[in-house]
Amino acid sequence: MSPDGKIVFVDFETPWNKKSRMACLYIYGIERLAGKEHFENGRQFLRQGGLSSFMQQHEVEEIDRHNVELAHTGIVVARFI
């Protein structure tokens, strides 16, 4: 791994405003269609704090971020600390 290397994360975030909460409801329905195990894993991921929490737990430093409200998703350019 290069010391100057970067990684891009794209995953769900815990909803942070009205639009992202509405999106969460739509995605909730879609995720249910993917099967019980997939759905439960996704719910657990959000209960644990979503992408932001995952990055903190794995010592990843955020360089740049774009939040997508209508997908309650974060797109993050990061690097390992």
DSSP file (Angstrom, degrees, kcal/mol; ACC not computed):
  #  RESIDUE AA STRUCTURE BP1 BP2  ACC     N-H-->O    O-->H-N    N-H-->O    O-->H-N    TCO  KAPPA ALPHA  PHI   PSI    X-CA   Y-CA   Z-CA
    1    1 A M              0   0    0      0, 0.0     0, 0.0     0, 0.0     0, 0.0   0.000 360.0 360.0 360.0 132.0    0.0    0.0    0.0
    2    2 A S    >   -     0   0    0      1,-0.1     3,-1.7     4,-0.1     0, 0.0  -0.538 360.0-134.3 -74.4 136.4    1.4    3.4   -1.0
    3    3 A P  T 3  S+     0   0    0      0, 0.0    -1,-0.1     0, 0.0    77,-0.0   0.762 110.2  45.9 -63.2 -22.7    1.7    5.9    1.9
    4    4 A D  T 3  S+     0   0    0      2,-0.1    -2,-0.0    75,-0.0     0, 0.0   0.339  89.9 126.9 -97.8   5.7    0.1    8.5   -0.4
    5    5 A G    <   -     0   0    0     -3,-1.7     2,-0.3     1,-0.0    75,-0.3  -0.204  42.3-157.6 -66.7 154.3   -2.7    6.2   -1.5
    6    6 A K        -     0   0    0     73,-0.1     2,-0.3     2,-0.0    73,-0.2  -0.888   3.4-156.8-128.7 159.8   -6.3    7.1   -1.2
    7    7 A I  E     -A   78   0A   0     71,-2.6    71,-3.0    -2,-0.3     2,-0.5  -0.979  10.8-139.0-136.0 148.3   -9.5    5.0   -1.1
    8    8 A V  E     -A   77   0A   0     -2,-0.3     2,-0.4    69,-0.2    69,-0.2  -0.943  15.7-165.6-111.8 127.2  -13.1    5.9   -2.0
    9    9 A F  E     -A   76   0A   0     67,-2.9    67,-3.0    -2,-0.5     2,-0.4  -0.913   7.8-179.6-109.0 136.8  -16.0    4.7    0.2
   10   10 A V  E     +A   75   0A   0     -2,-0.4     2,-0.3    65,-0.2    65,-0.2  -0.938  29.9 120.4-135.2 112.6  -19.6    4.8   -0.9
   11   11 A D  E     -A   74   0A   0     63,-1.7    63,-2.7    -2,-0.4    40,-0.1  -0.975  60.8 -65.0-162.4 172.6  -22.1    3.5    1.6
   12   12 A F  E     -A   73   0A   0     -2,-0.3    39,-1.9    61,-0.2     2,-0.3  -0.322  40.7-159.9 -67.7 145.0  -25.2    4.4    3.6
   13   13 A E        -     0   0    0     59,-2.5    37,-0.2    37,-0.2    33,-0.1  -0.858  35.7 -91.7-115.3 156.4  -25.1    7.0    6.4
   14   14 A T        -     0   0    0     35,-0.4     7,-0.1    -2,-0.3     6,-0.1  -0.542  62.9 -92.4 -62.2 130.2  -27.5    7.4    9.3
   15   15 A P        -     0   0    0      0, 0.0    -1,-0.1     0, 0.0     3,-0.1  -0.165  45.2-176.3 -51.7 138.0  -30.1    9.8    7.9
   16   16 A W        +     0   0    0      1,-0.1     2,-0.3    -3,-0.1    -2,-0.1   0.496  58.3  11.3-119.3  -8.6  -29.1   13.4    8.8
   17   17 A N  S  > S-     0   0    0     52,-0.1     4,-2.2     1,-0.1     5,-0.2  -0.915  89.6 -79.2-156.2-176.8  -32.0   15.6    7.6
   18   18 A K  H  > S+     0   0    0     -2,-0.3     4,-2.2     1,-0.2     5,-0.2   0.910 124.3  47.6 -60.0 -46.3  -35.6   15.4    6.2
   19   19 A K  H  > S+     0   0    0      1,-0.2     4,-2.4     2,-0.2    -1,-0.2   0.909 112.9  48.1 -63.6 -41.7  -34.6   14.4    2.6
   20   20 A S  H  > S+     0   0    0      1,-0.2     4,-1.9     2,-0.2    -1,-0.2   0.847 110.4  52.4 -70.2 -31.3  -32.2   11.7    3.8
   21   21 A R  H  X S+     0   0    0     -4,-2.2     4,-1.4     2,-0.2    -1,-0.2   0.895 109.7  49.3 -68.0 -39.0  -34.8   10.3    6.2
   22   22 A M  H  X S+     0   0    0     -4,-2.2     4,-1.5     1,-0.2     3,-0.3   0.926 110.9  49.9 -63.7 -43.9  -37.4   10.2    3.3
   23   23 A A  H  X S+     0   0    0     -4,-2.4     4,-2.9    46,-0.3     5,-0.3   0.883 104.3  59.6 -60.9 -38.0  -34.8    8.4    1.1
   24   24 A C  H  X S+     0   0    0     -4,-1.9     4,-2.3     1,-0.2    -1,-0.2   0.884 102.4  52.9 -58.9 -39.1  -34.1    6.0    3.9
   25   25 A L  H  X S+     0   0    0     -4,-1.4     4,-1.3    -3,-0.3    -1,-0.2   0.910 111.6  45.1 -64.6 -41.9  -37.8    4.9    3.8
   26   26 A Y  H  X S+     0   0    0     -4,-1.5     4,-1.7     1,-0.2     3,-0.3   0.934 115.2  46.5 -66.1 -45.8  -37.6    4.2    0.1
   27   27 A I  H  X S+     0   0    0     -4,-2.9     4,-3.3     1,-0.2     5,-0.2   0.844 103.6  64.3 -67.0 -32.8  -34.4    2.3    0.3
   28   28 A Y  H  X S+     0   0    0     -4,-2.3     4,-1.6    -5,-0.3    -1,-0.2   0.922 104.7  46.3 -52.8 -46.9  -35.7    0.4    3.3
   29   29 A G  H  X S+     0   0    0     -4,-1.3     4,-1.0    -3,-0.3    -1,-0.2   0.905 113.8  47.2 -64.9 -42.7  -38.3   -1.1    1.0
   30   30 A I  H >X S+     0   0    0     -4,-1.7     3,-0.6     1,-0.2     4,-0.6   0.920 110.1  52.4 -65.5 -43.9  -35.8   -1.9   -1.7
   31   31 A E  H >< S+     0   0    0     -4,-3.3     3,-1.0     1,-0.2     4,-0.2   0.834 102.0  60.7 -63.4 -32.3  -33.3   -3.5    0.8
   32   32 A R  H >< S+     0   0    0     -4,-1.6     3,-1.3     1,-0.2    -1,-0.2   0.857  98.3  58.7 -61.8 -33.9  -36.1   -5.7    2.1
   33   33 A L  H << S+     0   0    0     -4,-1.0    -1,-0.2    -3,-0.6    -2,-0.2   0.715  92.3  68.8 -68.7 -19.5  -36.4   -7.2   -1.4
   34   34 A A  T << S-     0   0    0     -3,-1.0    -1,-0.3    -4,-0.6     4,-0.2   0.552 117.9 -87.3 -78.4  -6.8  -32.7   -8.3   -1.3
   35   35 A G    <>  -     0   0    0     -3,-1.3     4,-2.5    -4,-0.2    -1,-0.2  -0.222  36.1 -83.5 115.1 155.8  -33.4  -10.9    1.4
   36   36 A K  H  > S+     0   0    0      1,-0.2     4,-2.8     2,-0.2     5,-0.2   0.904 123.0  48.1 -61.3 -46.9  -33.7  -11.1    5.2
   37   37 A E  H  > S+     0   0    0      2,-0.2     4,-2.4     1,-0.2    -1,-0.2   0.930 114.0  46.8 -63.8 -45.4  -30.0  -11.5    5.9
   38   38 A H  H  > S+     0   0    0     -4,-0.2     4,-2.1     2,-0.2    -1,-0.2   0.931 114.0  48.7 -59.9 -46.5  -28.9   -8.7    3.6
   39   39 A F  H  X S+     0   0    0     -4,-2.5     4,-2.3     1,-0.2    -2,-0.2   0.927 111.8  48.0 -60.9 -47.5  -31.6   -6.4    5.1
   40   40 A E  H  X S+     0   0    0     -4,-2.8     4,-2.4     1,-0.2    -1,-0.2   0.878 110.0  52.6 -63.9 -38.6  -30.6   -7.2    8.7
   41   41 A N  H  X S+     0   0    0     -4,-2.4     4,-2.2    -5,-0.2    -1,-0.2   0.909 110.1  48.9 -63.3 -41.0  -26.9   -6.6    8.0
   42   42 A G  H  X S+     0   0    0     -4,-2.1     4,-1.9     2,-0.2    -2,-0.2   0.901 110.6  49.6 -64.6 -41.9  -27.7   -3.2    6.5
   43   43 A R  H  X S+     0   0    0     -4,-2.3     4,-2.5     2,-0.2    -2,-0.2   0.909 110.7  50.5 -63.0 -42.0  -29.9   -2.3    9.5
   44   44 A Q  H  X S+     0   0    0     -4,-2.4     4,-1.8     2,-0.2    -2,-0.2   0.907 107.0  54.6 -61.9 -42.3  -27.1   -3.3   11.9
   45   45 A F  H  <>S+     0   0    0     -4,-2.2     5,-2.5     1,-0.2    -1,-0.2   0.911 111.5  44.5 -57.6 -44.4  -24.6   -1.2    9.9
   46   46 A L  H ><5S+     0   0    0     -4,-1.9     3,-1.6     3,-0.2    -1,-0.2   0.878 108.7  56.0 -70.5 -37.9  -26.8    1.9   10.3
   47   47 A R  H 3<5S+     0   0    0     -4,-2.5    -1,-0.2     1,-0.3    -2,-0.2   0.831 105.6  53.9 -61.7 -30.2  -27.4    1.1   14.1
   48   48 A Q  T 3<5S-     0   0    0     -4,-1.8    -1,-0.3    -5,-0.2    -2,-0.2   0.461 134.6 -87.7 -84.6  -0.7  -23.7    1.1   14.5
   49   49 A G  T <>5 -     0   0    0     -3,-1.6     4,-1.1    -5,-0.1   -35,-0.4   0.476  55.0-118.0 111.9   4.1  -23.4    4.6   12.9
   50   50 A G  H  ><S-     0   0    0     -5,-2.5     4,-2.2     1,-0.2   -37,-0.2  -0.195  70.5 -21.4  68.2-156.3  -23.1    3.9    9.2
   51   51 A L  H  > S+     0   0    0    -39,-1.9     4,-2.5     1,-0.2    -1,-0.2   0.869 134.5  55.9 -60.0 -42.7  -20.1    4.9    7.0
   52   52 A S  H  > S+     0   0    0     -3,-0.4     4,-1.8     1,-0.2    -1,-0.2   0.921 110.7  44.7 -59.0 -45.3  -18.8    7.6    9.4
   53   53 A S  H  X S+     0   0    0     -4,-1.1     4,-2.5     2,-0.2    -1,-0.2   0.906 110.7  54.5 -65.3 -42.2  -18.6    5.2   12.3
   54   54 A F  H  X S+     0   0    0     -4,-2.2     4,-1.3     1,-0.2    -2,-0.2   0.917 108.3  49.5 -56.8 -44.9  -17.0    2.5   10.1
   55   55 A M  H  <>S+     0   0    0     -4,-2.5     5,-2.3     1,-0.2    -1,-0.2   0.894 110.8  49.3 -65.0 -40.0  -14.3    4.9    9.1
   56   56 A Q  H ><5S+     0   0    0     -4,-1.8     3,-1.3     1,-0.2    -1,-0.2   0.910 109.8  51.5 -63.6 -42.6  -13.6    5.9   12.7
   57   57 A Q  H 3<5S+     0   0    0     -4,-2.5    -1,-0.2     1,-0.3    -2,-0.2   0.767 113.6  44.6 -66.4 -25.4  -13.4    2.3   13.8
   58   58 A H  T 3<5S-     0   0    0     -4,-1.3    -1,-0.3    -5,-0.2    -2,-0.2   0.129 113.2-112.8-109.6  19.8  -10.9    1.5   11.1
   59   59 A E  T < 5 +     0   0    0     -3,-1.3    22,-2.6     1,-0.2     2,-0.5   0.919  60.5 155.5  51.1  55.4   -8.6    4.6   11.5
   60   60 A V  E   < -B   80   0A   0     -5,-2.3     2,-0.5    20,-0.2    20,-0.2  -0.948  34.4-143.3-113.8 130.3   -9.5    6.1    8.1
   61   61 A E  E     -B   79   0A   0     18,-3.3    18,-2.0    -2,-0.5     2,-0.3  -0.825  15.3-129.9 -97.9 127.2   -9.1    9.9    7.7
   62   62 A E  E     +B   78   0A   0     -2,-0.5    16,-0.2    16,-0.2     3,-0.1  -0.590  28.8 172.3 -75.5 129.2  -11.7   11.7    5.5
   63   63 A I  E     -     0   0A   0     14,-3.2     2,-0.3     1,-0.4    15,-0.2   0.787  69.7  -0.9-101.1 -44.2  -10.1   13.9    2.9
   64   64 A D  E     -B   77   0A   0     13,-1.9    13,-2.6     2,-0.0    -1,-0.4  -0.990  65.3-167.0-148.7 149.8  -13.2   14.9    0.9
   65   65 A R  E     -B   76   0A   0     -2,-0.3     2,-0.4    11,-0.2    11,-0.2  -0.995  12.3-172.0-143.1 144.6  -17.0   14.1    1.2
   66   66 A H  E     -B   75   0A   0      9,-2.3     9,-2.3    -2,-0.3     2,-0.4  -0.953  17.1-153.3-133.9 116.4  -20.1   14.4   -0.8
   67   67 A N  E     -B   74   0A   0     -2,-0.4     2,-0.8     7,-0.2     7,-0.2  -0.757   1.8-154.5 -90.0 133.5  -23.4   13.5    0.9
   68   68 A V  E >>> -B   73   0A   0      5,-3.2     5,-1.8    -2,-0.4     3,-1.6  -0.878   7.9-170.2-109.3  98.3  -26.2   12.3   -1.3
   69   69 A E  G >45S+     0   0    0     -2,-0.8     3,-1.5     1,-0.3   -46,-0.3   0.899  81.5  56.0 -57.4 -46.2  -29.4   13.2    0.5
   70   70 A L  G 345S+     0   0    0      1,-0.3    -1,-0.3     2,-0.1   -50,-0.1   0.366 118.6  34.5 -77.1   9.8  -31.8   11.3   -1.7
   71   71 A A  G <45S-     0   0    0     -3,-1.6    -1,-0.3     2,-0.2    -2,-0.2   0.277 100.6-130.4-131.5   3.4  -29.8    8.1   -1.2
   72   72 A H  T <<5 +     0   0    0     -3,-1.5   -59,-2.5    -4,-0.5     2,-0.3   0.903  66.0 136.1  34.2  56.0  -28.8    8.8    2.4
   73   73 A T  E   < -AB  12  68A   0     -5,-1.8    -5,-3.2   -61,-0.3     2,-0.4  -0.926  50.0-145.5-129.5 146.9  -25.3    7.9    1.3
   74   74 A G  E     -AB  11  67A   0    -63,-2.7   -63,-1.7    -2,-0.3     2,-0.5  -0.941   3.4-160.4-111.4 138.2  -21.9    9.3    1.8
   75   75 A I  E     -AB  10  66A   0     -9,-2.3    -9,-2.3    -2,-0.4     2,-0.4  -0.979  24.2-178.9-114.0 117.5  -19.2    9.3   -0.9
   76   76 A V  E     -AB   9  65A   0    -67,-3.0   -67,-2.9    -2,-0.5     2,-0.5  -0.963  27.7-154.7-129.0 130.4  -15.9    9.8    0.8
   77   77 A V  E     +AB   8  64A   0    -13,-2.6   -14,-3.2    -2,-0.4   -13,-1.9  -0.902  39.5 159.1 -94.7 129.1  -12.3   10.1   -0.4
   78   78 A A  E     -AB   7  62A   0    -71,-3.0   -71,-2.6    -2,-0.5     2,-0.3  -0.848  32.9-144.0-143.7 174.3  -10.1    9.0    2.4
   79   79 A R  E     - B   0  61A   0    -18,-2.0   -18,-3.3    -2,-0.3     2,-0.3  -0.984  31.0-105.1-141.8 152.8   -6.7    7.6    3.5
   80   80 A F  E       B   0  60A   0     -2,-0.3   -20,-0.2   -75,-0.3   -21,-0.1  -0.596 360.0 360.0 -77.3 138.3   -5.6    5.2    6.1
   81   81 A I              0   0    0    -22,-2.6    -1,-0.1    -2,-0.3   -21,-0.1   0.448 360.0 360.0 -80.2 360.0   -3.9    6.8    9.1
